[in-house]
Amino acid sequence: MSLRFLSRSCLLVSAVMLALVAGASSQDKPAAKSAVTQAFIDGIGIGWRDLVEADFAQVNCDKETWTFKDGEIHCTGRPVGVMRTAKQYTNFELVLQWRHMKAAGNSGVFVWVPEKSLEGLKPNALPHGVEVQILDHGYTEQFEKSSGKKADWFTTNGDVFPVGSMKMKLFPPHSPDGSRSFPRKNLSKGVGEWNHYYVRGINGEVRLWVNGEEVSGGNECNPRSGYLCLESEGSPIEFKGLRIRELP
């Protein structure tokens, strides 16, 4: 065997050993932890089903407030009120897409609404429950111009908070007065653009993902079972892709 061949063989072995050591070293390093939980749930899989017109019931809006067309739900925003699900839910996963059709639009999804708070609910009133807010970015400017106050008690990126008699321990960060769970990241898109919400309610805990990342929520909810409601609050909004999966 020639010295030239031996030299080449040694160089090849050395290169292979260095590659193996480098690979092992990179595997030993722990992966960086993400500060925000990512999970783009599209509502496809075992147990998921569409929420269609037959799955909803009118509460305190006009007949024309909510319309179902071509797989979408259109809401005029007037009067202020809600449309509830036909049945009550305890543990569930919900996905939906929404877009405001006018700047400064306001809407939301109510979770675990007690039947009692819907009984006799008049137009221009909202029920008790956990509100997962759907607010357009233009609402901040509108509020500050009309009130002369700083809009520091709400955000337009997915606040979660209890309404009325609902009890809830909110996840941080909080609004200045502690009444809302503020999103940890600003991910909502502007007027006319579709946004994706994934809402999970289980064992008295509500968590919200906006466009694929978890942002806000809370636990120790009481009650932890009830209706889900879509909110009409003064401005046109459209929904699509509503799908739900009940959990044990």
C-alpha positions as CSV (number, residue, x, y, z in Angstrom):
1,M,0.0,0.0,0.0
2,S,1.5,3.4,-1.0
3,L,2.1,6.3,1.4
4,R,-0.1,8.5,-0.8
5,F,-3.1,6.1,-0.4
6,L,-2.6,5.9,3.4
7,S,-2.5,9.7,3.7
8,R,-5.7,10.0,1.8
9,S,-7.4,7.3,3.9
10,C,-6.4,9.1,7.1
11,L,-7.7,12.4,5.9
12,L,-11.1,10.7,5.0
13,V,-11.4,9.0,8.4
14,S,-10.6,12.3,10.2
15,A,-13.2,14.2,8.2
16,V,-15.9,11.6,9.0
17,M,-15.0,11.6,12.7
18,L,-15.2,15.4,12.8
19,A,-18.7,15.3,11.2
20,L,-19.9,12.8,13.7
21,V,-18.6,14.8,16.7
22,A,-20.2,18.0,15.3
23,G,-23.5,16.2,14.8
24,A,-23.5,14.8,18.3
25,S,-22.6,18.2,19.7
26,S,-25.5,19.9,18.0
27,Q,-28.0,17.2,19.2
28,D,-26.8,17.7,22.8
29,K,-27.8,21.3,22.7
30,P,-31.4,21.9,23.9
31,A,-33.8,23.5,21.4
32,A,-34.7,27.1,22.2
33,K,-38.1,27.3,23.8
34,S,-40.8,29.4,22.1
35,A,-42.3,32.2,24.3
36,V,-45.6,31.7,22.6
37,T,-47.3,28.4,21.9
38,Q,-47.9,27.8,18.2
39,A,-50.7,25.6,17.0
40,F,-52.6,26.3,13.8
41,I,-55.6,24.1,14.3
42,D,-57.8,23.9,11.1
43,G,-60.6,21.9,12.5
44,I,-60.0,18.8,10.4
45,G,-59.8,15.4,11.9
46,I,-61.8,12.9,14.0
47,G,-64.6,14.5,16.0
48,W,-64.7,17.8,14.2
49,R,-67.9,19.0,12.6
50,D,-69.2,22.2,10.9
51,L,-71.4,24.6,12.7
52,V,-74.2,25.5,10.2
53,E,-77.4,27.5,10.4
54,A,-79.3,24.6,12.1
55,D,-76.8,24.8,15.0
56,F,-77.7,28.3,16.0
57,A,-80.8,30.0,17.5
58,Q,-81.8,33.7,17.6
59,V,-81.7,35.4,20.9
60,N,-82.2,39.2,20.9
61,C,-81.4,40.4,17.4
62,D,-83.6,41.2,14.4
63,K,-84.3,38.5,11.8
64,E,-82.1,40.3,9.3
65,T,-79.1,40.7,11.7
66,W,-77.7,37.3,10.9
67,T,-77.7,35.6,7.5
68,F,-76.1,32.4,6.2
69,K,-74.9,32.4,2.6
70,D,-72.3,30.4,0.7
71,G,-70.7,29.0,3.8
72,E,-70.4,32.3,5.5
73,I,-72.3,34.1,8.3
74,H,-73.0,37.7,7.7
75,C,-73.9,40.1,10.6
76,T,-75.1,43.6,10.2
77,G,-74.1,44.6,13.7
78,R,-77.5,46.0,14.5
79,P,-79.0,45.8,17.0
80,V,-76.4,44.9,19.6
81,G,-77.1,41.3,20.7
82,V,-76.1,37.6,20.2
83,M,-77.0,34.5,18.4
84,R,-76.4,31.3,20.4
85,T,-75.7,27.7,19.7
86,A,-78.6,25.3,19.7
87,K,-77.0,23.3,22.5
88,Q,-74.7,23.9,25.4
89,Y,-71.1,22.8,25.6
90,T,-68.7,22.0,28.4
91,N,-65.3,20.9,27.0
92,F,-64.7,21.8,23.4
93,E,-62.4,23.1,20.7
94,L,-63.7,25.8,18.3
95,V,-62.2,27.2,15.1
96,L,-63.5,30.1,13.1
97,Q,-62.4,32.8,10.7
98,W,-63.7,36.4,10.9
99,R,-63.2,39.8,9.2
100,H,-64.5,43.2,10.0
101,M,-66.2,45.0,7.1
102,K,-65.8,48.4,8.6
103,A,-63.0,50.2,10.5
104,A,-63.4,50.2,14.3
105,G,-65.7,47.2,14.2
106,N,-66.6,45.4,17.4
107,S,-67.7,41.8,17.9
108,G,-66.8,38.7,19.9
109,V,-67.4,35.1,20.8
110,F,-69.1,34.3,24.1
111,V,-68.2,31.1,25.9
112,W,-70.1,29.2,28.6
113,V,-73.1,31.5,28.6
114,P,-75.7,30.5,31.2
115,E,-79.2,29.9,30.0
116,K,-80.6,32.2,32.6
117,S,-78.7,35.2,31.3
118,L,-80.3,34.7,27.8
119,E,-83.9,34.4,29.1
120,G,-85.7,37.6,28.3
121,L,-82.6,39.3,27.0
122,K,-83.7,42.5,25.3
123,P,-82.1,44.0,22.1
124,N,-79.0,46.1,22.7
125,A,-77.9,43.9,25.6
126,L,-75.3,41.2,26.0
127,P,-75.3,38.1,28.2
128,H,-73.0,36.9,30.9
129,G,-70.1,34.6,30.1
130,V,-66.4,34.6,28.9
131,E,-65.9,37.0,26.0
132,V,-63.3,36.3,23.4
133,Q,-63.1,39.7,21.9
134,I,-63.0,40.5,18.1
135,L,-62.0,44.1,17.7
136,D,-60.7,46.0,14.7
137,H,-57.6,48.1,15.1
138,G,-59.4,51.3,14.2
139,Y,-61.4,51.0,17.4
140,T,-58.4,52.4,19.4
141,E,-58.3,55.7,17.4
142,Q,-62.1,56.0,17.5
143,F,-62.2,55.5,21.2
144,E,-59.5,58.1,21.9
145,K,-61.0,60.7,19.6
146,S,-64.5,60.3,21.0
147,S,-63.6,60.0,24.7
148,G,-60.4,62.1,25.0
149,K,-59.0,59.2,27.0
150,K,-56.1,56.9,26.4
151,A,-57.1,53.4,25.1
152,D,-55.0,51.5,27.6
153,W,-57.8,49.3,29.1
154,F,-58.3,47.2,26.0
155,T,-56.4,45.9,23.0
156,T,-57.4,44.9,19.4
157,N,-55.5,41.6,19.3
158,G,-57.7,39.2,21.3
159,D,-58.6,40.2,24.8
160,V,-60.3,37.5,27.0
161,F,-62.4,38.5,30.0
162,P,-65.4,37.6,32.1
163,V,-68.7,39.4,31.6
164,G,-71.4,39.8,34.3
165,S,-71.6,37.0,36.8
166,M,-68.9,34.9,35.2
167,K,-66.0,34.2,37.6
168,M,-62.5,33.7,36.0
169,K,-58.8,33.8,36.9
170,L,-57.1,35.6,34.0
171,F,-53.8,34.7,32.5
172,P,-51.2,37.5,32.4
173,P,-50.5,40.0,31.1
174,H,-53.5,41.9,32.4
175,S,-55.2,45.2,31.6
176,P,-54.3,48.0,34.0
177,D,-57.4,47.3,36.1
178,G,-56.9,43.6,36.0
179,S,-60.2,42.9,34.3
180,R,-58.9,41.5,31.1
181,S,-56.3,39.0,29.9
182,F,-54.2,40.9,27.3
183,P,-52.6,39.1,24.4
184,R,-48.9,38.4,24.7
185,K,-48.4,39.2,21.1
186,N,-50.2,41.4,18.5
187,L,-51.3,39.2,15.6
188,S,-54.7,40.4,14.4
189,K,-55.0,41.6,10.8
190,G,-56.9,44.8,9.8
191,V,-60.3,45.5,8.4
192,G,-61.3,43.4,5.4
193,E,-58.7,40.7,6.1
194,W,-59.6,37.2,7.4
195,N,-58.4,36.3,10.9
196,H,-58.2,32.8,12.4
197,Y,-59.3,32.0,16.0
198,Y,-58.8,28.7,17.8
199,V,-60.6,28.7,21.1
200,R,-60.2,25.8,23.5
201,G,-62.5,25.5,26.6
202,I,-61.7,22.6,28.9
203,N,-62.2,22.0,32.6
204,G,-63.0,25.6,33.3
205,E,-60.1,27.0,31.3
206,V,-60.3,29.1,28.1
207,R,-57.3,29.7,25.8
208,L,-57.2,31.7,22.6
209,W,-54.9,31.3,19.6
210,V,-54.9,34.2,17.1
211,N,-53.6,33.3,13.6
212,G,-51.8,30.3,14.9
213,E,-50.3,31.5,18.2
214,E,-51.6,31.3,21.7
215,V,-52.1,34.8,23.2
216,S,-54.6,35.0,26.1
217,G,-57.0,33.2,28.3
218,G,-57.8,32.2,31.9
219,N,-59.0,29.4,34.2
220,E,-61.1,28.6,37.2
221,C,-64.2,29.7,35.3
222,N,-67.5,29.4,36.9
223,P,-69.8,28.3,35.3
224,R,-67.7,26.1,33.0
225,S,-70.6,25.0,30.8
226,G,-73.1,26.8,28.7
227,Y,-74.0,28.2,25.3
228,L,-71.5,29.6,22.7
229,C,-72.6,32.9,21.2
230,L,-71.6,35.1,18.3
231,E,-71.9,38.8,19.0
232,S,-73.5,41.6,17.0
233,E,-72.1,45.0,18.3
234,G,-72.8,47.9,16.0
235,S,-70.7,47.1,12.9
236,P,-70.9,44.6,10.0
237,I,-68.7,41.5,10.4
238,E,-68.4,38.1,8.5
239,F,-67.6,34.7,9.8
240,K,-66.7,31.5,8.0
241,G,-65.1,28.1,8.7
242,L,-66.9,27.5,12.1
243,R,-66.1,24.0,13.3
244,I,-66.3,22.4,16.7
245,R,-65.1,19.3,18.4
246,E,-66.5,18.2,21.8
247,L,-64.0,16.9,24.3
248,P,-64.6,14.5,27.2
